[in-house]
Amino acid sequence: MKRYDILVIGGGIFGITAAIELAQRCYKVGLVNPDSIPHHLAASTDVTKAVRMEYGSDQEYFRMAEICIDRWHEWNALFREVIYHEVGFLMLCQQPMESAPHTYEKASLENLVAHGYAPDRLDIGDLKARFPAINTDTFVQANYNPKAGYVASGRAVERLADYARTIGVVIHEGQTAAEFVVRNGVLQEVKTKEGSTFSCGHALVAAGAHTPYLLPELQPYMKTTGHPVFWLRPKDPTNYTPPRLSVFTADISNTGWYGFPFLPKQGIVKVAKHSNGIRLHPDQDDRRINDAEIAELRTFLANSFPELQDAPLVYTRRCLYTDTLDGHFWIDNHPEIKGLSVSTGGSGHGMKMGPILGEMAADVVEGKEHEFSARHRWRHLEEATVQLEEARHVVNRKI
């Protein structure tokens, strides 16, 4: 039997950052993951995730993202590799930003200015000159913030796992947590599907979409949803390569569409949708993209990036969100089982917050309050709870 002070369950961005932070606080830390890290089906196993401060009127997420951007730069230095690419963030609007449909963009702009940033407000002429791939018959205004970009998400998790090993975290790949052994309300051991038993003083469940299946008491408050991701190969990448294109949102709170500039390693432009998605089980359901979603993509491209409307579609995937009903993270101790904590609920925006998630989880494990922990605690949510992340296009604001 293997014994740890703390056992982390899951090696995605929530789990690996928590393991690092706890090891740095001098705990003996083990981590179990069902496959290699990054897991090939995990949400973080992708080439890009957006990093932005633009959270509409939400001051707390703004501040969290602001801190994380600085820390992504620190991780670039630590790993001696550019994992976070600061290519900027472009919010495209189909109507003037002061109009009712663009409350998210307007509030995001005001927030940046209020905190001393100097984003560029762009009209049609500016868009044509600086971002020629964009259809200005559709988008009439935009805001460009240079202090933003994307992280190479799968690579980030891989490098974080490598670093975790160097500071003493023992990573057990190919071990799938299946059972919690609890005596008199206190966690004693974690058993895996593969037949191993791990004794621990404390366990942190950071198993992404599998978390509410490991802890069924969370199922009333969380849903696993799948969201379409598309890779397109442009005939000529010139107009999609920074600075001619950055990470962008295309009236996202009303359409869900967003994307990334040309990625030379893969030779693609990635486009995705941040919306309701479809409800699915992480193991049992089909994750393939359907024909209707591809047709919707082609319509979007024809209206927004005409040069891409017939570009070859070289890859698709369905990104899993572990959605809480309100869209906030779920980082807290279990209310009934001593020695058991949870860190999950990415709701489509966990990766960008990676540099702060680990310390939030570690503080919870130690019984401390974190600056940003209050609204991410264990809570009761009704089915009628509305989704609060302003950038996300959610029908009736309910997941």
Contacts in CASP RR format, 6 or more apart in sequence:
PFRMAT RR
TARGET T0000
AUTHOR 0000-0000-0000
METHOD contacts of the structure
MODEL  1
MKRYDILVIGGGIFGITAAIELAQRCYKVGLVNPDSIPHHLAASTDVTKA
VRMEYGSDQEYFRMAEICIDRWHEWNALFREVIYHEVGFLMLCQQPMESA
PHTYEKASLENLVAHGYAPDRLDIGDLKARFPAINTDTFVQANYNPKAGY
VASGRAVERLADYARTIGVVIHEGQTAAEFVVRNGVLQEVKTKEGSTFSC
GHALVAAGAHTPYLLPELQPYMKTTGHPVFWLRPKDPTNYTPPRLSVFTA
DISNTGWYGFPFLPKQGIVKVAKHSNGIRLHPDQDDRRINDAEIAELRTF
LANSFPELQDAPLVYTRRCLYTDTLDGHFWIDNHPEIKGLSVSTGGSGHG
MKMGPILGEMAADVVEGKEHEFSARHRWRHLEEATVQLEEARHVVNRKI
1 189 0 8 1.000
1 197 0 8 1.000
1 198 0 8 1.000
1 199 0 8 1.000
2 30 0 8 1.000
2 170 0 8 1.000
2 172 0 8 1.000
2 196 0 8 1.000
2 197 0 8 1.000
2 198 0 8 1.000
2 199 0 8 1.000
3 28 0 8 1.000
3 198 0 8 1.000
3 199 0 8 1.000
3 200 0 8 1.000
4 27 0 8 1.000
4 28 0 8 1.000
4 29 0 8 1.000
4 30 0 8 1.000
4 170 0 8 1.000
4 198 0 8 1.000
4 199 0 8 1.000
4 200 0 8 1.000
4 201 0 8 1.000
5 22 0 8 1.000
5 27 0 8 1.000
5 28 0 8 1.000
5 29 0 8 1.000
5 200 0 8 1.000
5 201 0 8 1.000
5 202 0 8 1.000
6 22 0 8 1.000
6 27 0 8 1.000
6 28 0 8 1.000
6 29 0 8 1.000
6 30 0 8 1.000
6 200 0 8 1.000
6 201 0 8 1.000
6 202 0 8 1.000
6 203 0 8 1.000
6 204 0 8 1.000
6 365 0 8 1.000
7 29 0 8 1.000
7 30 0 8 1.000
7 31 0 8 1.000
7 32 0 8 1.000
7 190 0 8 1.000
7 198 0 8 1.000
7 200 0 8 1.000
7 201 0 8 1.000
7 202 0 8 1.000
7 203 0 8 1.000
7 204 0 8 1.000
8 15 0 8 1.000
8 16 0 8 1.000
8 18 0 8 1.000
8 19 0 8 1.000
8 22 0 8 1.000
8 29 0 8 1.000
8 30 0 8 1.000
8 31 0 8 1.000
8 32 0 8 1.000
8 203 0 8 1.000
8 204 0 8 1.000
8 206 0 8 1.000
9 15 0 8 1.000
9 31 0 8 1.000
9 32 0 8 1.000
9 177 0 8 1.000
9 190 0 8 1.000
9 203 0 8 1.000
9 204 0 8 1.000
9 205 0 8 1.000
9 206 0 8 1.000
9 207 0 8 1.000
9 214 0 8 1.000
10 16 0 8 1.000
10 31 0 8 1.000
10 32 0 8 1.000
10 33 0 8 1.000
10 34 0 8 1.000
10 177 0 8 1.000
10 205 0 8 1.000
10 206 0 8 1.000
10 207 0 8 1.000
10 208 0 8 1.000
11 19 0 8 1.000
11 31 0 8 1.000
11 33 0 8 1.000
11 37 0 8 1.000
11 38 0 8 1.000
11 39 0 8 1.000
11 42 0 8 1.000
11 157 0 8 1.000
11 161 0 8 1.000
11 171 0 8 1.000
11 206 0 8 1.000
12 33 0 8 1.000
12 37 0 8 1.000
12 38 0 8 1.000
12 39 0 8 1.000
12 42 0 8 1.000
12 44 0 8 1.000
12 157 0 8 1.000
12 206 0 8 1.000
12 208 0 8 1.000
13 44 0 8 1.000
13 153 0 8 1.000
13 156 0 8 1.000
13 157 0 8 1.000
13 160 0 8 1.000
13 350 0 8 1.000
13 351 0 8 1.000
13 354 0 8 1.000
13 357 0 8 1.000
14 206 0 8 1.000
14 208 0 8 1.000
14 343 0 8 1.000
14 344 0 8 1.000
14 346 0 8 1.000
14 350 0 8 1.000
14 354 0 8 1.000
14 357 0 8 1.000
14 358 0 8 1.000
14 361 0 8 1.000
15 31 0 8 1.000
15 204 0 8 1.000
15 206 0 8 1.000
15 343 0 8 1.000
15 357 0 8 1.000
15 358 0 8 1.000
15 361 0 8 1.000
16 31 0 8 1.000
16 37 0 8 1.000
16 157 0 8 1.000
16 160 0 8 1.000
16 161 0 8 1.000
16 164 0 8 1.000
17 160 0 8 1.000
17 354 0 8 1.000
17 355 0 8 1.000
17 357 0 8 1.000
17 358 0 8 1.000
17 361 0 8 1.000
18 204 0 8 1.000
18 206 0 8 1.000
18 343 0 8 1.000
18 357 0 8 1.000
18 358 0 8 1.000
18 361 0 8 1.000
18 362 0 8 1.000
18 365 0 8 1.000
19 29 0 8 1.000
19 30 0 8 1.000
19 31 0 8 1.000
19 164 0 8 1.000
19 169 0 8 1.000
19 171 0 8 1.000
20 160 0 8 1.000
20 163 0 8 1.000
20 164 0 8 1.000
20 167 0 8 1.000
20 169 0 8 1.000
20 358 0 8 1.000
21 358 0 8 1.000
21 359 0 8 1.000
21 361 0 8 1.000
21 362 0 8 1.000
22 29 0 8 1.000
22 204 0 8 1.000
22 362 0 8 1.000
22 365 0 8 1.000
23 29 0 8 1.000
23 164 0 8 1.000
23 167 0 8 1.000
23 168 0 8 1.000
23 169 0 8 1.000
24 167 0 8 1.000
25 362 0 8 1.000
25 366 0 8 1.000
29 168 0 8 1.000
29 169 0 8 1.000
29 170 0 8 1.000
30 169 0 8 1.000
30 170 0 8 1.000
30 171 0 8 1.000
30 172 0 8 1.000
30 198 0 8 1.000
30 200 0 8 1.000
31 164 0 8 1.000
31 169 0 8 1.000
31 170 0 8 1.000
31 171 0 8 1.000
31 172 0 8 1.000
32 172 0 8 1.000
32 174 0 8 1.000
32 175 0 8 1.000
32 176 0 8 1.000
32 177 0 8 1.000
32 190 0 8 1.000
32 192 0 8 1.000
32 198 0 8 1.000
33 39 0 8 1.000
33 171 0 8 1.000
33 172 0 8 1.000
33 173 0 8 1.000
33 174 0 8 1.000
33 175 0 8 1.000
34 174 0 8 1.000
34 175 0 8 1.000
34 176 0 8 1.000
35 173 0 8 1.000
35 174 0 8 1.000
36 173 0 8 1.000
36 174 0 8 1.000
37 157 0 8 1.000
37 158 0 8 1.000
37 161 0 8 1.000
37 171 0 8 1.000
37 173 0 8 1.000
38 44 0 8 1.000
38 45 0 8 1.000
38 154 0 8 1.000
38 157 0 8 1.000
38 158 0 8 1.000
38 161 0 8 1.000
39 45 0 8 1.000
41 282 0 8 1.000
41 287 0 8 1.000
41 320 0 8 1.000
42 157 0 8 1.000
42 208 0 8 1.000
42 320 0 8 1.000
43 208 0 8 1.000
43 209 0 8 1.000
43 319 0 8 1.000
43 320 0 8 1.000
43 321 0 8 1.000
43 322 0 8 1.000
43 346 0 8 1.000
43 348 0 8 1.000
43 351 0 8 1.000
44 153 0 8 1.000
44 154 0 8 1.000
44 156 0 8 1.000
44 157 0 8 1.000
44 351 0 8 1.000
45 153 0 8 1.000
45 154 0 8 1.000
45 157 0 8 1.000
46 153 0 8 1.000
46 154 0 8 1.000
46 229 0 8 1.000
46 317 0 8 1.000
46 319 0 8 1.000
47 152 0 8 1.000
47 153 0 8 1.000
47 154 0 8 1.000
47 263 0 8 1.000
47 265 0 8 1.000
47 266 0 8 1.000
47 270 0 8 1.000
48 150 0 8 1.000
48 151 0 8 1.000
48 152 0 8 1.000
48 153 0 8 1.000
48 260 0 8 1.000
48 263 0 8 1.000
48 270 0 8 1.000
49 150 0 8 1.000
49 151 0 8 1.000
49 153 0 8 1.000
49 350 0 8 1.000
49 351 0 8 1.000
49 352 0 8 1.000
50 89 0 8 1.000
50 148 0 8 1.000
50 149 0 8 1.000
50 150 0 8 1.000
50 247 0 8 1.000
50 258 0 8 1.000
50 259 0 8 1.000
50 260 0 8 1.000
50 352 0 8 1.000
51 65 0 8 1.000
51 68 0 8 1.000
51 69 0 8 1.000
51 72 0 8 1.000
51 84 0 8 1.000
51 148 0 8 1.000
51 149 0 8 1.000
51 150 0 8 1.000
51 151 0 8 1.000
51 247 0 8 1.000
51 351 0 8 1.000
51 352 0 8 1.000
52 65 0 8 1.000
52 89 0 8 1.000
52 145 0 8 1.000
52 148 0 8 1.000
52 149 0 8 1.000
52 247 0 8 1.000
52 352 0 8 1.000
53 62 0 8 1.000
53 65 0 8 1.000
53 66 0 8 1.000
53 69 0 8 1.000
53 108 0 8 1.000
53 111 0 8 1.000
53 112 0 8 1.000
53 117 0 8 1.000
53 145 0 8 1.000
53 147 0 8 1.000
53 148 0 8 1.000
54 89 0 8 1.000
54 91 0 8 1.000
54 104 0 8 1.000
54 105 0 8 1.000
54 108 0 8 1.000
54 111 0 8 1.000
54 112 0 8 1.000
54 145 0 8 1.000
54 148 0 8 1.000
54 249 0 8 1.000
54 391 0 8 1.000
55 61 0 8 1.000
55 62 0 8 1.000
55 65 0 8 1.000
55 108 0 8 1.000
55 111 0 8 1.000
55 389 0 8 1.000
55 390 0 8 1.000
55 391 0 8 1.000
56 62 0 8 1.000
56 103 0 8 1.000
56 104 0 8 1.000
56 105 0 8 1.000
56 107 0 8 1.000
56 108 0 8 1.000
56 111 0 8 1.000
56 390 0 8 1.000
56 391 0 8 1.000
57 103 0 8 1.000
57 107 0 8 1.000
57 111 0 8 1.000
57 390 0 8 1.000
58 388 0 8 1.000
58 389 0 8 1.000
58 390 0 8 1.000
59 111 0 8 1.000
60 372 0 8 1.000
60 375 0 8 1.000
61 349 0 8 1.000
61 389 0 8 1.000
62 111 0 8 1.000
62 115 0 8 1.000
63 372 0 8 1.000
64 353 0 8 1.000
64 356 0 8 1.000
64 372 0 8 1.000
65 352 0 8 1.000
65 353 0 8 1.000
66 115 0 8 1.000
67 355 0 8 1.000
67 356 0 8 1.000
68 352 0 8 1.000
68 353 0 8 1.000
68 354 0 8 1.000
68 355 0 8 1.000
68 356 0 8 1.000
69 84 0 8 1.000
69 86 0 8 1.000
69 147 0 8 1.000
69 148 0 8 1.000
71 355 0 8 1.000
71 356 0 8 1.000
72 83 0 8 1.000
72 84 0 8 1.000
72 151 0 8 1.000
72 355 0 8 1.000
73 84 0 8 1.000
73 86 0 8 1.000
74 355 0 8 1.000
75 83 0 8 1.000
75 84 0 8 1.000
75 156 0 8 1.000
75 159 0 8 1.000
75 355 0 8 1.000
76 82 0 8 1.000
76 83 0 8 1.000
76 84 0 8 1.000
78 163 0 8 1.000
79 159 0 8 1.000
79 163 0 8 1.000
81 155 0 8 1.000
81 159 0 8 1.000
83 151 0 8 1.000
83 152 0 8 1.000
83 155 0 8 1.000
83 156 0 8 1.000
83 159 0 8 1.000
84 149 0 8 1.000
84 150 0 8 1.000
84 151 0 8 1.000
84 152 0 8 1.000
84 156 0 8 1.000
85 149 0 8 1.000
85 150 0 8 1.000
85 151 0 8 1.000
85 152 0 8 1.000
86 146 0 8 1.000
86 147 0 8 1.000
86 148 0 8 1.000
86 149 0 8 1.000
87 148 0 8 1.000
87 149 0 8 1.000
87 150 0 8 1.000
87 242 0 8 1.000
87 243 0 8 1.000
87 246 0 8 1.000
87 247 0 8 1.000
87 261 0 8 1.000
88 144 0 8 1.000
88 145 0 8 1.000
88 146 0 8 1.000
88 147 0 8 1.000
88 148 0 8 1.000
88 149 0 8 1.000
88 242 0 8 1.000
88 246 0 8 1.000
88 247 0 8 1.000
89 144 0 8 1.000
89 145 0 8 1.000
89 148 0 8 1.000
89 149 0 8 1.000
89 246 0 8 1.000
89 247 0 8 1.000
89 248 0 8 1.000
89 249 0 8 1.000
90 131 0 8 1.000
90 142 0 8 1.000
90 143 0 8 1.000
90 144 0 8 1.000
90 245 0 8 1.000
90 246 0 8 1.000
90 247 0 8 1.000
90 248 0 8 1.000
90 249 0 8 1.000
91 105 0 8 1.000
91 108 0 8 1.000
91 109 0 8 1.000
91 142 0 8 1.000
91 143 0 8 1.000
91 144 0 8 1.000
91 145 0 8 1.000
91 248 0 8 1.000
91 249 0 8 1.000
91 252 0 8 1.000
92 134 0 8 1.000
92 139 0 8 1.000
92 141 0 8 1.000
92 142 0 8 1.000
92 248 0 8 1.000
92 249 0 8 1.000
92 250 0 8 1.000
92 251 0 8 1.000
92 304 0 8 1.000
93 102 0 8 1.000
93 105 0 8 1.000
93 139 0 8 1.000
93 140 0 8 1.000
93 141 0 8 1.000
93 142 0 8 1.000
93 143 0 8 1.000
93 251 0 8 1.000
94 101 0 8 1.000
94 138 0 8 1.000
94 139 0 8 1.000
94 140 0 8 1.000
94 251 0 8 1.000
94 254 0 8 1.000
95 101 0 8 1.000
95 102 0 8 1.000
95 140 0 8 1.000
95 141 0 8 1.000
96 102 0 8 1.000
96 140 0 8 1.000
96 141 0 8 1.000
97 105 0 8 1.000
97 106 0 8 1.000
97 109 0 8 1.000
97 121 0 8 1.000
97 141 0 8 1.000
97 143 0 8 1.000
98 106 0 8 1.000
101 251 0 8 1.000
101 253 0 8 1.000
101 254 0 8 1.000
102 251 0 8 1.000
102 253 0 8 1.000
103 253 0 8 1.000
103 390 0 8 1.000
104 252 0 8 1.000
104 253 0 8 1.000
104 390 0 8 1.000
104 391 0 8 1.000
105 143 0 8 1.000
105 253 0 8 1.000
107 390 0 8 1.000
108 143 0 8 1.000
109 119 0 8 1.000
109 121 0 8 1.000
109 143 0 8 1.000
112 119 0 8 1.000
112 145 0 8 1.000
113 119 0 8 1.000
117 145 0 8 1.000
117 147 0 8 1.000
119 143 0 8 1.000
119 144 0 8 1.000
119 145 0 8 1.000
119 146 0 8 1.000
120 126 0 8 1.000
120 143 0 8 1.000
120 144 0 8 1.000
120 145 0 8 1.000
120 146 0 8 1.000
121 141 0 8 1.000
121 142 0 8 1.000
121 143 0 8 1.000
122 130 0 8 1.000
122 141 0 8 1.000
122 142 0 8 1.000
122 143 0 8 1.000
122 144 0 8 1.000
123 140 0 8 1.000
123 141 0 8 1.000
124 136 0 8 1.000
124 140 0 8 1.000
124 141 0 8 1.000
125 136 0 8 1.000
126 142 0 8 1.000
127 134 0 8 1.000
127 136 0 8 1.000
127 139 0 8 1.000
127 142 0 8 1.000
128 136 0 8 1.000
130 144 0 8 1.000
130 243 0 8 1.000
130 244 0 8 1.000
131 142 0 8 1.000
131 239 0 8 1.000
131 244 0 8 1.000
131 245 0 8 1.000
132 239 0 8 1.000
132 244 0 8 1.000
133 239 0 8 1.000
133 240 0 8 1.000
133 244 0 8 1.000
133 245 0 8 1.000
133 305 0 8 1.000
133 307 0 8 1.000
133 308 0 8 1.000
134 304 0 8 1.000
134 305 0 8 1.000
135 303 0 8 1.000
135 304 0 8 1.000
135 305 0 8 1.000
135 306 0 8 1.000
138 303 0 8 1.000
138 304 0 8 1.000
139 250 0 8 1.000
139 251 0 8 1.000
139 304 0 8 1.000
144 246 0 8 1.000
148 246 0 8 1.000
148 247 0 8 1.000
149 246 0 8 1.000
149 247 0 8 1.000
150 247 0 8 1.000
150 260 0 8 1.000
151 351 0 8 1.000
151 352 0 8 1.000
153 351 0 8 1.000
156 351 0 8 1.000
161 171 0 8 1.000
164 171 0 8 1.000
165 171 0 8 1.000
172 196 0 8 1.000
172 198 0 8 1.000
174 194 0 8 1.000
175 192 0 8 1.000
175 194 0 8 1.000
175 196 0 8 1.000
176 192 0 8 1.000
176 193 0 8 1.000
176 194 0 8 1.000
177 190 0 8 1.000
177 191 0 8 1.000
177 192 0 8 1.000
177 193 0 8 1.000
177 205 0 8 1.000
177 207 0 8 1.000
177 214 0 8 1.000
178 191 0 8 1.000
178 192 0 8 1.000
178 193 0 8 1.000
178 214 0 8 1.000
179 190 0 8 1.000
179 191 0 8 1.000
180 187 0 8 1.000
180 189 0 8 1.000
180 190 0 8 1.000
180 191 0 8 1.000
180 203 0 8 1.000
180 214 0 8 1.000
180 337 0 8 1.000
180 340 0 8 1.000
181 187 0 8 1.000
181 188 0 8 1.000
181 189 0 8 1.000
181 190 0 8 1.000
181 191 0 8 1.000
182 188 0 8 1.000
182 337 0 8 1.000
182 340 0 8 1.000
185 336 0 8 1.000
185 337 0 8 1.000
185 338 0 8 1.000
186 337 0 8 1.000
186 338 0 8 1.000
186 339 0 8 1.000
187 200 0 8 1.000
187 201 0 8 1.000
187 202 0 8 1.000
187 203 0 8 1.000
187 337 0 8 1.000
187 338 0 8 1.000
187 339 0 8 1.000
187 340 0 8 1.000
188 199 0 8 1.000
189 197 0 8 1.000
189 198 0 8 1.000
189 199 0 8 1.000
189 200 0 8 1.000
190 197 0 8 1.000
190 198 0 8 1.000
190 200 0 8 1.000
190 203 0 8 1.000
191 197 0 8 1.000
191 198 0 8 1.000
192 198 0 8 1.000
201 339 0 8 1.000
202 339 0 8 1.000
202 340 0 8 1.000
202 341 0 8 1.000
202 365 0 8 1.000
203 339 0 8 1.000
203 340 0 8 1.000
203 341 0 8 1.000
204 341 0 8 1.000
204 342 0 8 1.000
204 343 0 8 1.000
204 361 0 8 1.000
204 365 0 8 1.000
205 211 0 8 1.000
205 214 0 8 1.000
205 215 0 8 1.000
205 340 0 8 1.000
205 341 0 8 1.000
205 342 0 8 1.000
205 343 0 8 1.000
205 344 0 8 1.000
206 342 0 8 1.000
206 343 0 8 1.000
206 344 0 8 1.000
206 361 0 8 1.000
207 214 0 8 1.000
207 344 0 8 1.000
208 320 0 8 1.000
208 322 0 8 1.000
208 344 0 8 1.000
208 345 0 8 1.000
208 346 0 8 1.000
209 224 0 8 1.000
209 282 0 8 1.000
209 320 0 8 1.000
209 321 0 8 1.000
209 322 0 8 1.000
210 282 0 8 1.000
210 283 0 8 1.000
211 218 0 8 1.000
211 222 0 8 1.000
211 322 0 8 1.000
211 342 0 8 1.000
211 344 0 8 1.000
211 345 0 8 1.000
212 218 0 8 1.000
212 219 0 8 1.000
212 221 0 8 1.000
212 222 0 8 1.000
212 224 0 8 1.000
212 322 0 8 1.000
213 219 0 8 1.000
213 282 0 8 1.000
215 334 0 8 1.000
215 342 0 8 1.000
218 330 0 8 1.000
218 342 0 8 1.000
220 381 0 8 1.000
220 383 0 8 1.000
221 324 0 8 1.000
221 325 0 8 1.000
221 330 0 8 1.000
221 379 0 8 1.000
221 380 0 8 1.000
221 381 0 8 1.000
222 322 0 8 1.000
222 323 0 8 1.000
222 324 0 8 1.000
222 325 0 8 1.000
222 330 0 8 1.000
222 344 0 8 1.000
222 345 0 8 1.000
223 279 0 8 1.000
223 323 0 8 1.000
223 325 0 8 1.000
223 399 0 8 1.000
224 279 0 8 1.000
224 280 0 8 1.000
224 281 0 8 1.000
224 282 0 8 1.000
224 320 0 8 1.000
224 321 0 8 1.000
224 322 0 8 1.000
224 323 0 8 1.000
225 276 0 8 1.000
225 277 0 8 1.000
225 278 0 8 1.000
225 279 0 8 1.000
225 280 0 8 1.000
225 320 0 8 1.000
225 321 0 8 1.000
225 323 0 8 1.000
225 399 0 8 1.000
226 277 0 8 1.000
226 278 0 8 1.000
226 279 0 8 1.000
226 280 0 8 1.000
226 287 0 8 1.000
226 318 0 8 1.000
226 319 0 8 1.000
226 320 0 8 1.000
226 321 0 8 1.000
227 272 0 8 1.000
227 273 0 8 1.000
227 274 0 8 1.000
227 275 0 8 1.000
227 277 0 8 1.000
227 318 0 8 1.000
227 319 0 8 1.000
227 320 0 8 1.000
227 321 0 8 1.000
227 348 0 8 1.000
228 272 0 8 1.000
228 273 0 8 1.000
228 277 0 8 1.000
228 289 0 8 1.000
228 293 0 8 1.000
228 297 0 8 1.000
228 316 0 8 1.000
228 318 0 8 1.000
228 319 0 8 1.000
229 270 0 8 1.000
229 271 0 8 1.000
229 272 0 8 1.000
229 316 0 8 1.000
229 317 0 8 1.000
229 318 0 8 1.000
229 319 0 8 1.000
230 270 0 8 1.000
230 271 0 8 1.000
230 272 0 8 1.000
230 289 0 8 1.000
230 294 0 8 1.000
230 297 0 8 1.000
230 313 0 8 1.000
230 315 0 8 1.000
230 316 0 8 1.000
231 266 0 8 1.000
231 268 0 8 1.000
231 269 0 8 1.000
231 270 0 8 1.000
231 313 0 8 1.000
231 314 0 8 1.000
231 315 0 8 1.000
231 316 0 8 1.000
232 268 0 8 1.000
232 269 0 8 1.000
232 270 0 8 1.000
232 271 0 8 1.000
232 301 0 8 1.000
232 308 0 8 1.000
232 311 0 8 1.000
232 312 0 8 1.000
232 313 0 8 1.000
232 314 0 8 1.000
233 267 0 8 1.000
233 268 0 8 1.000
233 269 0 8 1.000
233 311 0 8 1.000
233 312 0 8 1.000
233 314 0 8 1.000
234 240 0 8 1.000
234 262 0 8 1.000
234 269 0 8 1.000
234 307 0 8 1.000
234 308 0 8 1.000
234 311 0 8 1.000
235 307 0 8 1.000
235 311 0 8 1.000
236 307 0 8 1.000
237 262 0 8 1.000
237 264 0 8 1.000
237 267 0 8 1.000
237 269 0 8 1.000
238 244 0 8 1.000
239 245 0 8 1.000
239 307 0 8 1.000
240 261 0 8 1.000
240 262 0 8 1.000
240 269 0 8 1.000
240 308 0 8 1.000
241 261 0 8 1.000
241 262 0 8 1.000
241 264 0 8 1.000
242 261 0 8 1.000
242 262 0 8 1.000
244 261 0 8 1.000
245 261 0 8 1.000
245 262 0 8 1.000
245 269 0 8 1.000
246 261 0 8 1.000
247 258 0 8 1.000
247 259 0 8 1.000
247 260 0 8 1.000
247 261 0 8 1.000
248 258 0 8 1.000
248 259 0 8 1.000
248 260 0 8 1.000
249 256 0 8 1.000
249 257 0 8 1.000
249 258 0 8 1.000
249 259 0 8 1.000
249 391 0 8 1.000
250 256 0 8 1.000
250 257 0 8 1.000
250 258 0 8 1.000
250 259 0 8 1.000
250 300 0 8 1.000
250 304 0 8 1.000
251 257 0 8 1.000
252 258 0 8 1.000
252 274 0 8 1.000
252 391 0 8 1.000
252 392 0 8 1.000
252 393 0 8 1.000
253 390 0 8 1.000
253 391 0 8 1.000
253 392 0 8 1.000
253 393 0 8 1.000
254 393 0 8 1.000
255 300 0 8 1.000
255 393 0 8 1.000
256 273 0 8 1.000
256 274 0 8 1.000
256 275 0 8 1.000
256 392 0 8 1.000
256 393 0 8 1.000
257 271 0 8 1.000
257 272 0 8 1.000
257 273 0 8 1.000
257 274 0 8 1.000
257 300 0 8 1.000
257 304 0 8 1.000
258 271 0 8 1.000
258 272 0 8 1.000
258 273 0 8 1.000
258 274 0 8 1.000
259 269 0 8 1.000
259 270 0 8 1.000
259 271 0 8 1.000
259 272 0 8 1.000
260 269 0 8 1.000
260 270 0 8 1.000
260 271 0 8 1.000
261 269 0 8 1.000
262 268 0 8 1.000
262 269 0 8 1.000
263 269 0 8 1.000
263 270 0 8 1.000
268 314 0 8 1.000
268 315 0 8 1.000
269 308 0 8 1.000
269 311 0 8 1.000
271 297 0 8 1.000
271 300 0 8 1.000
271 301 0 8 1.000
272 319 0 8 1.000
273 393 0 8 1.000
274 348 0 8 1.000
274 391 0 8 1.000
274 392 0 8 1.000
274 393 0 8 1.000
275 392 0 8 1.000
275 393 0 8 1.000
275 394 0 8 1.000
275 395 0 8 1.000
276 393 0 8 1.000
276 394 0 8 1.000
276 395 0 8 1.000
276 399 0 8 1.000
277 321 0 8 1.000
280 286 0 8 1.000
280 287 0 8 1.000
280 318 0 8 1.000
280 320 0 8 1.000
282 320 0 8 1.000
287 317 0 8 1.000
287 318 0 8 1.000
287 320 0 8 1.000
288 316 0 8 1.000
288 318 0 8 1.000
289 316 0 8 1.000
289 317 0 8 1.000
289 318 0 8 1.000
294 313 0 8 1.000
294 316 0 8 1.000
297 313 0 8 1.000
298 309 0 8 1.000
301 308 0 8 1.000
301 309 0 8 1.000
301 311 0 8 1.000
302 309 0 8 1.000
319 348 0 8 1.000
321 346 0 8 1.000
321 347 0 8 1.000
321 348 0 8 1.000
322 344 0 8 1.000
322 345 0 8 1.000
322 346 0 8 1.000
322 347 0 8 1.000
323 345 0 8 1.000
323 346 0 8 1.000
323 347 0 8 1.000
323 348 0 8 1.000
323 387 0 8 1.000
323 399 0 8 1.000
324 330 0 8 1.000
324 345 0 8 1.000
324 346 0 8 1.000
324 347 0 8 1.000
324 381 0 8 1.000
325 381 0 8 1.000
325 382 0 8 1.000
325 383 0 8 1.000
325 385 0 8 1.000
325 387 0 8 1.000
325 398 0 8 1.000
325 399 0 8 1.000
326 381 0 8 1.000
326 385 0 8 1.000
326 386 0 8 1.000
326 387 0 8 1.000
326 388 0 8 1.000
327 345 0 8 1.000
327 346 0 8 1.000
327 347 0 8 1.000
327 387 0 8 1.000
327 388 0 8 1.000
327 389 0 8 1.000
327 399 0 8 1.000
328 345 0 8 1.000
328 347 0 8 1.000
328 375 0 8 1.000
328 376 0 8 1.000
328 388 0 8 1.000
329 343 0 8 1.000
329 344 0 8 1.000
329 345 0 8 1.000
329 346 0 8 1.000
329 347 0 8 1.000
329 350 0 8 1.000
329 353 0 8 1.000
329 357 0 8 1.000
329 360 0 8 1.000
329 376 0 8 1.000
330 342 0 8 1.000
330 343 0 8 1.000
330 344 0 8 1.000
330 345 0 8 1.000
330 376 0 8 1.000
330 378 0 8 1.000
331 341 0 8 1.000
331 342 0 8 1.000
331 343 0 8 1.000
331 344 0 8 1.000
331 357 0 8 1.000
331 360 0 8 1.000
331 361 0 8 1.000
331 364 0 8 1.000
331 373 0 8 1.000
331 376 0 8 1.000
331 377 0 8 1.000
332 341 0 8 1.000
332 342 0 8 1.000
332 364 0 8 1.000
332 373 0 8 1.000
332 376 0 8 1.000
332 377 0 8 1.000
332 378 0 8 1.000
333 339 0 8 1.000
333 340 0 8 1.000
333 341 0 8 1.000
333 342 0 8 1.000
333 364 0 8 1.000
333 365 0 8 1.000
333 367 0 8 1.000
333 378 0 8 1.000
334 340 0 8 1.000
334 341 0 8 1.000
334 342 0 8 1.000
334 378 0 8 1.000
335 378 0 8 1.000
341 361 0 8 1.000
341 364 0 8 1.000
341 365 0 8 1.000
342 378 0 8 1.000
343 357 0 8 1.000
343 358 0 8 1.000
343 360 0 8 1.000
343 361 0 8 1.000
343 364 0 8 1.000
347 387 0 8 1.000
347 389 0 8 1.000
348 392 0 8 1.000
349 389 0 8 1.000
350 357 0 8 1.000
356 372 0 8 1.000
359 370 0 8 1.000
360 370 0 8 1.000
360 372 0 8 1.000
360 373 0 8 1.000
360 376 0 8 1.000
363 369 0 8 1.000
363 370 0 8 1.000
363 373 0 8 1.000
364 370 0 8 1.000
364 373 0 8 1.000
384 398 0 8 1.000
385 398 0 8 1.000
386 397 0 8 1.000
386 398 0 8 1.000
387 394 0 8 1.000
387 397 0 8 1.000
387 398 0 8 1.000
387 399 0 8 1.000
END
